[in-house]
Amino acid sequence: PEQVANRSLDLEEHARDLLADQGLQECITYSLTSAAAAGPTHVALVNPISPDRGVLRTMLLPGLLEVARRNLESAASVSLFEIGAVYLPVAGQPLPAEPRRLTIVLCGRRTAAAWDDPQGEKPAAFDFFDVKGVVESLAADLHLPNVTVRAAKTIPHLHPGRSAELVVNGQAVGAFGELHPTTAANAGLTDRAVQVADIDLDALLA
């Protein structure tokens, strides 16, 4: 039979390549998580293999923060992303919606240690403008129309004064900024500023 291209998957793979070109490393985390990590509205398994893997994830962020925490035990910085489905309950339907999300985590020093690092000075760390740059570069490389950034509405996992929304053609497709200190503490990243982005990949690629 004739081979047929899948434009949606081709664009998803292109987004992966663009993020890797910016120096980010791709992660693949578990789709199953705990009820505490998933939040109050989630899809539970009838017969889970363990209490920690009893529900389907509603965000990629908790899994990616766990990867960051573990890597930062032995590394000075992390630059991570994940593309994958999340699972959202649909009222009156037996199966959840499965939208694709893109999540980014930057944490630690901005540049690798070098012999000419200034002595006695704390190395520059990733900040809001680093994650903003990654998101805007991705939007530019995908040739998205009418891209703007605006102050974010209250988003529980983001710092209220250091976050923004990505808007494409008048539609908010995601948010980015510094992780809220409470969320960072719950993830075991109390002593570091963590920069994150969470984007609706289906809306972005549409």
MARPA-467807 format. One record per residue (C-alpha): x negated, y negated, z negated; residue number from 1. Coordinates in nm, 4 decimals. Layout:
BEGIN
<pt <X, Y, Z>, NUM>
...
//
This chain:
BEGIN
<pt <0.0000, 0.0000, 0.0000>, 1>
<pt <-0.0985, -0.3588, 0.0548>, 2>
<pt <-0.2812, -0.5199, -0.2352>, 3>
<pt <-0.0853, -0.8077, -0.3890>, 4>
<pt <-0.2487, -1.0821, -0.5928>, 5>
<pt <-0.1186, -1.1759, -0.9372>, 6>
<pt <-0.1548, -1.5539, -0.9550>, 7>
<pt <-0.0715, -1.5747, -1.3258>, 8>
<pt <-0.3448, -1.3287, -1.4231>, 9>
<pt <-0.5884, -1.4884, -1.1785>, 10>
<pt <-0.5339, -1.8280, -1.3433>, 11>
<pt <-0.5713, -1.6744, -1.6909>, 12>
<pt <-0.9040, -1.5227, -1.5874>, 13>
<pt <-1.0101, -1.8567, -1.4385>, 14>
<pt <-0.9350, -2.0278, -1.7716>, 15>
<pt <-1.1528, -1.7677, -1.9462>, 16>
<pt <-1.4389, -1.8390, -1.7076>, 17>
<pt <-1.4097, -2.2149, -1.7603>, 18>
<pt <-1.4215, -2.1797, -2.1394>, 19>
<pt <-1.7200, -1.9448, -2.1194>, 20>
<pt <-1.8915, -2.1998, -1.8936>, 21>
<pt <-1.8550, -2.4505, -2.1798>, 22>
<pt <-2.0463, -2.2158, -2.4094>, 23>
<pt <-1.7542, -2.0570, -2.5965>, 24>
<pt <-1.7493, -1.6862, -2.6754>, 25>
<pt <-1.4332, -1.4839, -2.6194>, 26>
<pt <-1.2815, -1.2794, -2.9019>, 27>
<pt <-1.0141, -1.0110, -2.9005>, 28>
<pt <-0.8410, -0.9710, -3.2359>, 29>
<pt <-0.5698, -0.7401, -3.3676>, 30>
<pt <-0.2106, -0.7938, -3.2564>, 31>
<pt <-0.1011, -0.6428, -3.5880>, 32>
<pt <-0.1432, -0.8429, -3.9068>, 33>
<pt <0.0037, -0.8889, -4.2544>, 34>
<pt <0.3327, -1.0580, -4.3370>, 35>
<pt <0.1445, -1.3255, -4.5325>, 36>
<pt <-0.0699, -1.4151, -4.2292>, 37>
<pt <0.2217, -1.4067, -3.9839>, 38>
<pt <0.4477, -1.6396, -4.1822>, 39>
<pt <0.8115, -1.6069, -4.2868>, 40>
<pt <0.9539, -1.5459, -3.9366>, 41>
<pt <0.7982, -1.2422, -3.7730>, 42>
<pt <0.8600, -0.9018, -3.6188>, 43>
<pt <0.7955, -0.6137, -3.8615>, 44>
<pt <0.7084, -0.2599, -3.7595>, 45>
<pt <0.9419, 0.0171, -3.8710>, 46>
<pt <0.6549, 0.2517, -3.9573>, 47>
<pt <0.3295, 0.0530, -4.0037>, 48>
<pt <-0.0042, 0.2294, -4.0339>, 49>
<pt <-0.1034, 0.0067, -4.3291>, 50>
<pt <0.0373, -0.2904, -4.5275>, 51>
<pt <-0.2257, -0.5173, -4.3708>, 52>
<pt <-0.1093, -0.4226, -4.0191>, 53>
<pt <0.2668, -0.4194, -4.0703>, 54>
<pt <0.3864, -0.7075, -3.8533>, 55>
<pt <0.3135, -0.8563, -3.5125>, 56>
<pt <0.1137, -1.1784, -3.5054>, 57>
<pt <0.2906, -1.5086, -3.4407>, 58>
<pt <-0.0356, -1.7029, -3.3929>, 59>
<pt <-0.3868, -1.6174, -3.2766>, 60>
<pt <-0.5429, -1.8573, -3.5269>, 61>
<pt <-0.5572, -1.6394, -3.8436>, 62>
<pt <-0.7427, -1.3610, -3.6652>, 63>
<pt <-0.9851, -1.6017, -3.5013>, 64>
<pt <-1.0545, -1.7776, -3.8335>, 65>
<pt <-1.1411, -1.4401, -3.9869>, 66>
<pt <-1.3901, -1.3778, -3.7054>, 67>
<pt <-1.5371, -1.7245, -3.7643>, 68>
<pt <-1.5691, -1.6680, -4.1401>, 69>
<pt <-1.7512, -1.3395, -4.0942>, 70>
<pt <-1.9886, -1.4799, -3.8324>, 71>
<pt <-2.0679, -1.7874, -4.0406>, 72>
<pt <-2.2045, -1.5621, -4.3127>, 73>
<pt <-2.5125, -1.5177, -4.0938>, 74>
<pt <-2.4881, -1.7900, -3.8272>, 75>
<pt <-2.5111, -2.1696, -3.8385>, 76>
<pt <-2.2173, -2.2215, -3.6028>, 77>
<pt <-1.9426, -2.0537, -3.4019>, 78>
<pt <-1.7734, -2.1535, -3.0756>, 79>
<pt <-1.4882, -1.9092, -3.0158>, 80>
<pt <-1.1754, -1.8697, -2.8091>, 81>
<pt <-0.9057, -1.6102, -2.7613>, 82>
<pt <-0.6340, -1.5682, -2.5008>, 83>
<pt <-0.3552, -1.3296, -2.5893>, 84>
<pt <0.0116, -1.2724, -2.6564>, 85>
<pt <0.1939, -1.3675, -2.9731>, 86>
<pt <0.5250, -1.2137, -3.0733>, 87>
<pt <0.8197, -1.4357, -3.1626>, 88>
<pt <1.1608, -1.3051, -3.2765>, 89>
<pt <1.4547, -1.3814, -3.0473>, 90>
<pt <1.7964, -1.4049, -3.2121>, 91>
<pt <2.0269, -1.1232, -3.1018>, 92>
<pt <1.7531, -0.9466, -2.9046>, 93>
<pt <1.5849, -0.6198, -3.0045>, 94>
<pt <1.2482, -0.7210, -2.8590>, 95>
<pt <1.0432, -1.0375, -2.9245>, 96>
<pt <0.9293, -1.2992, -2.6777>, 97>
<pt <0.5611, -1.2557, -2.5882>, 98>
<pt <0.4198, -1.5932, -2.4762>, 99>
<pt <0.0475, -1.6210, -2.4071>, 100>
<pt <-0.1535, -1.8560, -2.6247>, 101>
<pt <-0.5028, -1.9987, -2.6059>, 102>
<pt <-0.6756, -2.0681, -2.9376>, 103>
<pt <-1.0172, -2.2272, -2.9890>, 104>
<pt <-1.2295, -2.2476, -3.3058>, 105>
<pt <-1.5463, -2.4578, -3.3423>, 106>
<pt <-1.7334, -2.4727, -3.6711>, 107>
<pt <-2.0854, -2.5433, -3.7923>, 108>
<pt <-2.3738, -2.7361, -3.6433>, 109>
<pt <-2.3278, -2.8805, -3.2967>, 110>
<pt <-2.6693, -2.7808, -3.1623>, 111>
<pt <-2.8998, -2.4897, -3.2358>, 112>
<pt <-3.1831, -2.5363, -3.4841>, 113>
<pt <-3.5016, -2.6671, -3.3221>, 114>
<pt <-3.8548, -2.7564, -3.4271>, 115>
<pt <-3.7874, -3.1299, -3.3889>, 116>
<pt <-3.4809, -3.1446, -3.6157>, 117>
<pt <-3.5034, -3.4536, -3.8406>, 118>
<pt <-3.6337, -3.3494, -4.1801>, 119>
<pt <-3.4113, -3.4142, -4.4797>, 120>
<pt <-3.1012, -3.4853, -4.2700>, 121>
<pt <-2.7920, -3.2700, -4.2510>, 122>
<pt <-2.7459, -3.1382, -3.8929>, 123>
<pt <-2.4582, -3.2900, -3.6971>, 124>
<pt <-2.1515, -3.0661, -3.7139>, 125>
<pt <-1.8668, -3.0084, -3.4697>, 126>
<pt <-1.5986, -3.2735, -3.5108>, 127>
<pt <-1.2625, -3.3746, -3.3641>, 128>
<pt <-1.4215, -3.5133, -3.0484>, 129>
<pt <-1.5942, -3.1842, -2.9711>, 130>
<pt <-1.2708, -2.9857, -2.9615>, 131>
<pt <-1.1019, -3.2739, -2.7768>, 132>
<pt <-1.3805, -3.2563, -2.5185>, 133>
<pt <-1.3350, -2.8814, -2.4683>, 134>
<pt <-0.9585, -2.9182, -2.4214>, 135>
<pt <-0.9864, -3.2161, -2.1863>, 136>
<pt <-1.2597, -3.0470, -1.9817>, 137>
<pt <-1.0415, -2.7387, -1.9412>, 138>
<pt <-0.7482, -2.9552, -1.8291>, 139>
<pt <-0.9697, -3.1378, -1.5779>, 140>
<pt <-1.1212, -2.8162, -1.4410>, 141>
<pt <-0.7726, -2.6693, -1.3939>, 142>
<pt <-0.6715, -2.9889, -1.2068>, 143>
<pt <-0.3687, -3.0411, -1.4286>, 144>
<pt <-0.1466, -3.3396, -1.3394>, 145>
<pt <-0.0809, -3.6414, -1.5632>, 146>
<pt <-0.2813, -3.5254, -1.8637>, 147>
<pt <-0.2639, -3.7438, -2.1743>, 148>
<pt <-0.3481, -3.7094, -2.5433>, 149>
<pt <-0.1273, -3.8513, -2.8165>, 150>
<pt <-0.1185, -3.8480, -3.1939>, 151>
<pt <0.0237, -3.5191, -3.3164>, 152>
<pt <0.3414, -3.4877, -3.5150>, 153>
<pt <0.3073, -3.3127, -3.8485>, 154>
<pt <0.1582, -2.9700, -3.7814>, 155>
<pt <0.1117, -2.7680, -4.1020>, 156>
<pt <-0.2259, -2.6131, -4.0152>, 157>
<pt <-0.3859, -2.9371, -3.8867>, 158>
<pt <-0.5280, -3.2367, -4.0755>, 159>
<pt <-0.2611, -3.5116, -4.0443>, 160>
<pt <-0.5122, -3.7862, -3.9622>, 161>
<pt <-0.7431, -3.5882, -3.7360>, 162>
<pt <-0.5210, -3.4120, -3.4843>, 163>
<pt <-0.3611, -3.4755, -3.1467>, 164>
<pt <-0.1306, -3.3187, -2.8879>, 165>
<pt <-0.2171, -3.2303, -2.5294>, 166>
<pt <0.0540, -3.3542, -2.2943>, 167>
<pt <0.0811, -3.2434, -1.9306>, 168>
<pt <0.3415, -3.4039, -1.7044>, 169>
<pt <0.5218, -3.5379, -2.0105>, 170>
<pt <0.5386, -3.1984, -2.1850>, 171>
<pt <0.3439, -3.1203, -2.5023>, 172>
<pt <0.1634, -2.7924, -2.4360>, 173>
<pt <-0.0498, -2.7672, -2.7476>, 174>
<pt <-0.2299, -2.9382, -3.0315>, 175>
<pt <-0.5876, -2.9646, -3.1522>, 176>
<pt <-0.7951, -3.1215, -3.4253>, 177>
<pt <-0.9456, -3.0507, -3.7639>, 178>
<pt <-0.8015, -2.7632, -3.9615>, 179>
<pt <-0.6054, -2.8706, -4.2699>, 180>
<pt <-0.8237, -2.8310, -4.5833>, 181>
<pt <-0.5676, -2.6003, -4.7450>, 182>
<pt <-0.5589, -2.3728, -4.4393>, 183>
<pt <-0.9399, -2.3770, -4.4233>, 184>
<pt <-0.9624, -2.2835, -4.7929>, 185>
<pt <-0.7149, -1.9983, -4.7469>, 186>
<pt <-0.9331, -1.8690, -4.4627>, 187>
<pt <-1.2471, -1.8772, -4.6780>, 188>
<pt <-1.3942, -2.1817, -4.4995>, 189>
<pt <-1.3691, -2.4340, -4.7821>, 190>
<pt <-1.7086, -2.5961, -4.7390>, 191>
<pt <-1.6874, -2.6625, -4.3635>, 192>
<pt <-1.4909, -2.8804, -4.1238>, 193>
<pt <-1.3226, -2.6443, -3.8769>, 194>
<pt <-1.2053, -2.7717, -3.5367>, 195>
<pt <-0.9243, -2.5778, -3.3695>, 196>
<pt <-0.6920, -2.5898, -3.0709>, 197>
<pt <-0.3724, -2.3920, -3.0141>, 198>
<pt <-0.2247, -2.4170, -2.6652>, 199>
<pt <0.0730, -2.2614, -2.4874>, 200>
<pt <-0.1150, -2.0975, -2.2021>, 201>
<pt <0.1989, -2.0106, -2.0038>, 202>
<pt <0.3055, -2.3760, -2.0061>, 203>
<pt <-0.0454, -2.4897, -1.9221>, 204>
<pt <-0.0849, -2.2600, -1.6223>, 205>
<pt <0.2698, -2.3247, -1.4980>, 206>
//
